Amino acid sequence: MQTKPKKPAPSSAWKKGQSGNPGGRKPIPRDVLEMARAACPEAVQRLVTAMREDCGKVAVTAAVALLNRAYGAPTQPLTGADGAPLIPPRPDLSRLTSEELAVYVALAEKTARGAAR
């Protein structure tokens, strides 16, 4: 099986270990930050009003925004419903018969050929 040679990286590509953003994110200007924080009580009150008075979708969106700010966004589980990992464990190949192992190897080779295309 012959593989294609890799194309050289463009000269603009980052070198190994080099950050794509060495200066980091620029800080928000202090005056903008102060204005935004000063408007927070009014914004929260508007969310509360929308939650209580507006219809369906707006009320739910406002309620979710308030809950997320008060308690943080809900976490996503890293396990299945039964507590099992989402990624199945690797099979114990030592328990396979010779025939089962041959099928497993053939399937792995077929998958590798498909991924190389």
C-alpha positions, 0 to 999 in steps of 0.5 A: 500500500502506497501512501501519498507524501505529506504536503509541507506546512505553509510558511504562515503555519505555527511552529510546534509549541508556538501559540496562535494567540501569544498576547491573549484576549484583549481586555474589555475597556474599563468604561464598557465593563462598568456600564455593563455592570451598572445595567445588570440590575435592570437587565435582571429585572427585565428578565424577571418581567419577561418570565412573568408576563411574556408568552411561552418561549420568551418566558422560558428563555428568560427563566433559563437565563436567570437560572443559569446566572443564579446557579450556573449552566447545568453540566452534561453527564459524562456517563450513560443513563445507567452510569456506564461510560459513553465510550464502550471499553475495548474488547478483551482480545485474549478471550476470542477464539482464533476464528473470532480474532481473524474476523476482528483483524479483517474488519480492522484492516478493512476499516483502516483501508477505508480511513486511508482513502 
